[in-house]
Amino acid sequence: MSKDHIEQKDQNTSAALLLIDVINTLDFKDAELLARYTEETADNIAALKKEAKSQGLPVIYVNDNYGLWQSDFKKVINYAAEANGQHLVDRLEPEDDDYTVVKPKHSGFFSTPLSTLLKFLKVNTLILTGFAGNICVLFTANDAYMREYDLYIPSNCCASNLEEDNEYALRLMEGNLKASTEPSTELNLKELISKANDRQVKTAYEG
């Protein structure tokens, strides 16, 4: 990625879109429960990603490494596609100008360079999407909240094995982490970006 491209993203917005574990093998206990929701949710995420990129938001994939410690992200994609995740790869495979971060545990911040990347991009606001809402999205949101990020977690862009578990996680994130959970179809990205940029200016002035 060129330096000019990075600087353009930095200047346009202080928000970023995170896609959590969307490159997924769906090869684990009770995966068939989650699989019921992945196609519709992935389509919603893909639509949000397209809109976010049109507004200049950086897109960051934060994904499990599935134990492939010596692999690059392309191999993780191939591994997922060869398992049960081809439909997710078809809908959500990263583009050349997207960022990728692999994680060893549930939270996208644990033992990863995500914090450093977000600081480099001067991001203060995160839109979180992905699987599963009650595990990796929730854990990542919790760590983001403790790092004082403003959070948006569209209800139609994350899914869990059970719908009631996903709804409960969304309530937790809205109530305890001050996250907005309105669906992506009601998310005003221009307003979100303006708010994030205003916060950036205010922070710089106070600093």
Disulfide bonds with the S-S distance in Angstrom:
none
